[in-house]
Amino acid sequence: MPRFNTDNCVSHGADDVDEFIVHHLGQATRVLFIGTVGIEPSSLYFPSKMAGAGNTDFRFLIEQRAITSPIVHELGLRHRRWLTENLPGEACTFHDVEVISKDGATVAGRNAVTIAAAWHDAKYSDIVVDGSGMSRGICFPLLRQAMQIGERFGANVHMLIASNNHRTIQLKSESNDRPDWIHGFQGRMELDSMSEALTLWIPQLAHGSASQLDVMYRHLTALGVALAEICPIVPFPSEDPRRGDELLFECREALRGDVGNERLNVIYAHEADPMDVFLSIARLENTRREVFSATKKEAVSVLSPSGWRLGSVGMVLAAIALDLPLLYVETIGYTTDSPLPVPVETPSADRKWHVWVAGSPYAGL
């Protein structure tokens, strides 16, 4: 299927995204919109922009986790009611998806693609995956599935992402105690033949993620892979210029592991530009492949999206374009000490991105 690559990736940012929605998606033959009932007002932004076109079927997943505080649960219900009241009723449906099974296994991605398989149809000229409120473990498998379906039916595939600089409520997350490969992004990592591969681990850093990094590091070493280097990715430029340095300091122990006290290599990528993350990883991976092509050693890069949302979009683009595995730790649940906002806030977004993942712009490439 014609799709984006490291040399050609059609994308739009800021107000250009709104223009694209009006002039392309708003005039498309038929659009399948896959989103989720998120906690932040930004998860309502793109549904609100596409509500009046009359050519869109909206399908929303509701992520079911074992731990959810009453305030978080109520906010989710309010956002669902907002969607029900503001979108065409006959074209808007909601579907529960279990994230963690009762035995502690991460089943989010597998369950999501099973549910979404019934939505895809040849009548759709465009498939949109809105990652604004989705967990990575659900969003990325849905994007890969959409690409496969798009190839079968000749549909364009898009990814939308919206976020705000500041959260409405401050969330506390509890993570699973074991890492997982994101569904569809495991590659050959569990095969015995990979035990000798020189592995570069590229984790995305976030505040409060030190324990997750430690869990993933221990998993990689337990696999017996030759963990040659760790190269974390941090946001810079950033709204807070010191954020990258603060993350490196906060996560220093988890990143060190048994590698020693070597000076860490670091990827700095723009906080508000997923293309910068994507291309930074692509340049690094292409350089490694060129170097190791002259040897008999196999090399692999493992990506771990766990930080800012736009950066994670760049990581999945790199994973798809370069066939790289994605290792992550799923969230069991969310709690908060913040008060419940009185009204549902007007859908807004400080940062907006559209990536044309596959379809007509790449025909003939």
C-alpha positions in Angstrom: 0.0 0.0 0.0 1.4 3.5 -0.7 2.2 5.0 2.6 4.5 7.6 4.3 8.3 7.0 4.6 11.3 8.7 6.1 11.6 10.8 2.9 8.0 11.8 2.4 5.5 12.2 5.2 2.5 14.5 4.6 1.6 16.3 7.8 -0.1 19.4 9.0 0.2 21.4 12.3 -1.7 24.1 14.2 -4.5 25.8 12.2 -3.6 24.0 9.0 -5.2 20.9 10.6 -8.5 22.7 10.8 -8.2 23.7 7.2 -7.5 20.1 6.2 -10.6 18.9 8.1 -12.8 21.4 6.3 -11.4 21.0 2.8 -10.6 17.3 2.7 -12.3 15.2 5.4 -15.4 17.4 5.3 -15.8 16.8 1.6 -14.7 13.1 1.5 -17.1 10.4 0.3 -17.5 8.7 3.6 -15.3 8.9 6.8 -14.8 6.4 9.6 -13.7 8.2 12.7 -12.2 6.1 15.5 -11.7 7.8 18.8 -12.0 7.3 22.5 -13.9 8.9 25.4 -11.0 10.7 27.0 -10.5 12.6 30.2 -9.1 15.8 28.7 -11.3 18.3 26.7 -8.8 17.9 23.9 -10.2 14.4 23.2 -13.5 16.2 22.2 -11.8 18.6 19.8 -11.7 16.7 16.5 -15.2 15.2 17.0 -16.5 18.7 17.5 -14.8 19.9 14.3 -16.2 17.0 12.2 -19.7 16.9 13.7 -21.4 19.0 11.1 -20.0 17.4 7.9 -22.7 14.8 7.8 -20.4 12.2 6.1 -18.8 10.7 9.2 -19.5 7.6 11.3 -18.1 8.0 14.8 -16.9 5.0 16.8 -15.6 5.6 20.3 -13.8 3.1 22.6 -14.2 3.4 26.4 -11.1 2.1 28.1 -12.0 -0.1 31.0 -9.4 -0.2 33.8 -9.4 -1.9 37.2 -8.6 1.3 39.0 -10.6 4.5 38.4 -11.4 7.2 40.9 -15.0 8.5 41.1 -14.0 11.9 39.7 -12.2 10.4 36.7 -15.2 8.1 36.1 -17.7 11.0 36.3 -15.6 13.1 34.0 -15.6 10.2 31.4 -19.4 10.0 31.7 -19.8 13.7 31.1 -17.6 13.6 28.0 -19.7 10.7 26.7 -22.9 12.6 27.2 -21.3 15.6 25.4 -20.5 13.4 22.4 -24.0 11.9 22.5 -25.6 15.3 22.5 -23.4 16.9 19.9 -22.9 14.2 17.3 -25.5 12.6 15.0 -27.1 9.8 17.1 -27.4 7.3 14.3 -23.7 7.7 13.4 -22.2 7.6 16.9 -21.6 4.4 18.9 -19.6 3.5 22.0 -17.8 0.3 22.8 -16.1 -0.9 26.0 -12.6 -2.3 25.7 -10.8 -4.1 28.6 -7.2 -2.9 29.0 -5.9 -5.3 31.7 -7.3 -8.8 32.1 -8.1 -10.3 35.5 -4.8 -12.3 35.5 -2.8 -9.0 34.9 -2.1 -9.5 31.2 -2.2 -6.5 28.9 -5.0 -7.1 26.4 -5.7 -3.6 25.3 -4.4 -3.7 21.7 -5.7 -7.1 20.9 -9.2 -6.4 22.2 -9.3 -3.0 20.4 -8.5 -4.4 17.0 -11.0 -7.2 17.5 -13.7 -4.7 18.2 -12.7 -2.3 15.4 -12.6 -5.1 12.8 -16.4 -5.0 12.5 -16.4 -1.2 11.8 -14.3 -1.2 8.6 -16.1 -1.3 5.3 -15.4 -0.7 1.6 -17.8 2.4 1.7 -15.2 4.5 3.6 -12.9 6.6 1.5 -11.1 7.8 4.6 -10.2 6.2 8.0 -9.3 8.5 10.8 -7.6 7.4 14.1 -7.8 10.1 16.7 -5.1 9.5 19.3 -5.9 12.5 21.4 -7.4 10.6 24.3 -6.2 7.0 23.5 -3.7 5.0 25.4 -0.7 4.0 23.2 -1.5 0.3 23.6 -4.8 0.9 21.8 -4.0 3.7 19.4 -1.0 2.2 17.7 -2.5 -1.2 17.0 -5.6 0.5 15.6 -3.4 2.7 13.3 -1.6 -0.4 12.0 -5.0 -2.2 11.5 -6.3 0.9 9.6 -3.4 0.8 7.3 -4.0 -2.9 6.5 -7.7 -2.2 5.9 -6.9 0.9 3.8 -4.8 -1.2 1.5 -7.6 -3.7 1.1 -10.3 -1.1 0.3 -8.1 1.7 -1.2 -8.9 4.1 1.6 -6.9 7.0 2.9 -5.6 6.6 6.4 -5.1 9.6 8.8 -3.9 10.1 12.3 -5.1 13.1 14.3 -3.7 14.3 17.6 -4.7 17.2 19.9 -3.4 18.2 23.2 -3.3 21.1 25.7 -0.3 22.6 27.4 -2.0 22.2 30.8 -4.3 19.5 32.2 -7.8 20.1 33.4 -7.1 17.7 36.3 -3.9 16.3 37.6 -3.9 12.5 37.2 -2.0 9.9 39.2 -1.4 6.7 37.3 -0.7 3.2 38.5 1.3 1.1 36.1 1.4 -2.6 35.5 4.2 -4.5 37.1 5.4 -6.1 33.8 6.1 -4.6 30.4 4.6 -5.7 27.1 5.2 -5.4 23.4 2.5 -3.2 21.9 0.2 -5.5 19.9 1.5 -5.7 16.3 4.9 -4.2 17.2 6.9 -7.1 18.7 9.0 -7.9 15.7 11.4 -10.8 16.4 12.3 -9.7 19.9 11.3 -12.9 21.7 13.1 -15.2 19.3 16.3 -17.0 20.3 18.0 -15.7 17.2 17.8 -12.2 18.7 19.8 -12.9 21.8 23.1 -11.9 20.1 21.6 -8.7 18.4 23.2 -5.5 19.6 20.2 -3.7 21.0 19.8 0.1 21.3 17.0 1.0 23.7 15.3 4.4 23.0 12.9 5.2 25.9 10.8 8.3 25.9 11.2 10.1 29.3 8.3 11.4 31.4 7.9 12.7 34.9 7.1 9.8 37.3 8.3 7.1 34.8 11.4 5.9 36.6 9.7 2.7 37.8 8.4 1.9 34.4 11.9 2.4 32.9 13.3 0.1 35.5 10.7 -2.6 34.7 11.4 -2.4 30.9 15.2 -2.4 31.4 15.0 -5.5 33.5 12.8 -7.2 30.9 15.2 -6.5 28.1 18.2 -7.8 30.1 16.1 -10.9 31.1 15.6 -11.7 27.5 19.3 -12.1 27.1 19.7 -9.4 24.5 23.0 -7.6 24.2 21.8 -4.2 25.5 24.6 -2.2 24.0 23.4 1.4 24.6 20.6 3.4 26.1 19.6 6.6 24.3 16.7 8.4 25.9 14.6 10.9 24.1 13.7 14.1 25.9 11.7 17.2 24.8 13.7 20.2 23.7 12.7 22.8 22.7 10.0 22.7 25.3 7.5 25.0 26.9 9.6 24.6 30.0 13.2 24.9 28.8 14.5 23.0 31.8 12.2 20.0 31.4 14.6 17.8 29.5 17.4 18.2 32.1 14.9 17.6 34.9 13.8 14.4 33.3 17.3 13.1 32.8 18.1 13.9 36.5 14.8 12.2 37.7 15.4 9.1 35.6 19.1 8.8 36.0 19.1 5.7 38.3 16.6 3.8 36.1 18.6 4.6 33.0 21.9 3.6 34.4 21.0 0.0 35.3 24.0 -2.3 34.8 25.4 -0.3 31.9 27.7 1.6 34.2 28.3 5.3 34.7 28.9 6.1 31.1 27.8 9.4 29.7 24.4 8.9 28.2 23.6 9.6 24.6 20.5 11.7 24.4 18.1 12.5 21.6 16.6 16.0 21.9 13.4 16.4 19.9 10.8 19.3 19.7 8.1 18.9 22.3 5.4 20.1 19.9 6.6 18.5 16.7 6.1 14.7 16.2 8.0 14.9 12.9 11.1 16.0 14.7 10.9 12.8 16.9 10.2 10.6 13.9 13.1 12.0 11.8 15.6 12.0 14.7 15.0 8.3 15.3 15.1 7.6 11.6 18.5 9.3 11.2 19.9 7.4 14.1 18.5 4.0 12.9 19.6 4.5 9.4 23.2 5.3 10.6 23.2 2.2 12.7 22.1 0.0 9.8 24.8 1.5 7.6 27.5 0.8 10.2 26.4 -2.7 11.0 25.9 -3.7 7.4 29.6 -4.0 7.1 29.8 -6.6 9.9 28.2 -9.9 10.7 26.5 -8.4 13.8 22.7 -7.9 13.8 21.5 -4.7 15.4 18.0 -3.7 16.6 16.5 -0.6 18.1 13.7 -0.9 20.7 11.5 2.1 21.2 9.5 2.8 24.4 6.8 5.5 24.1 6.0 6.7 27.6 6.2 10.4 27.6 4.5 13.4 26.0 1.8 12.4 23.6 3.1 14.2 20.4 6.5 12.6 20.9 4.8 9.1 21.1 3.2 9.8 17.7 6.7 10.4 16.3 7.8 7.1 17.8 5.1 5.0 16.2 5.7 6.6 12.8 9.4 5.5 13.2 8.3 2.0 14.3 6.1 1.6 11.2 8.5 3.1 8.7 11.5 1.2 10.0 9.8 -1.9 11.4 11.0 -1.4 14.9 9.6 -3.0 18.1 7.7 -1.0 20.7 8.0 -2.0 24.4 5.8 -0.2 27.0 4.2 -0.5 30.4 0.4 -0.3 30.4 -1.5 1.8 33.0 -3.8 -0.1 35.3 -5.8 2.9 36.3 -6.0 6.6 37.1 -6.9 8.5 40.3 -6.8 12.2 41.1 -7.0 14.7 44.0 -8.2 17.5 41.8 -11.8 18.7 42.1 -14.3 17.8 39.3 -14.7 20.7 36.8 -18.3 22.0 37.2 -19.2 22.2 33.4 -17.7 20.2 30.6 -15.1 22.5 29.1 -15.4 23.7 25.5 -13.3 21.4 23.3 -10.0 23.1 22.8 -6.5 22.3 21.8 -3.2 24.2 22.1 -1.4 21.7 19.8 -2.9 20.0 16.8 -1.4 17.6 14.3 -2.5 15.6 11.3 -0.5 12.9 9.7 -1.6 11.4 6.3 -0.4 7.9 7.0 -1.3 6.2 3.8 -3.2 6.7 0.6 -3.4 8.9 -2.4 -0.5 11.4 -1.7 2.0 8.4 -1.9 0.7 6.8 -5.1 3.5 6.0 -7.4 6.2 6.3 -4.8 
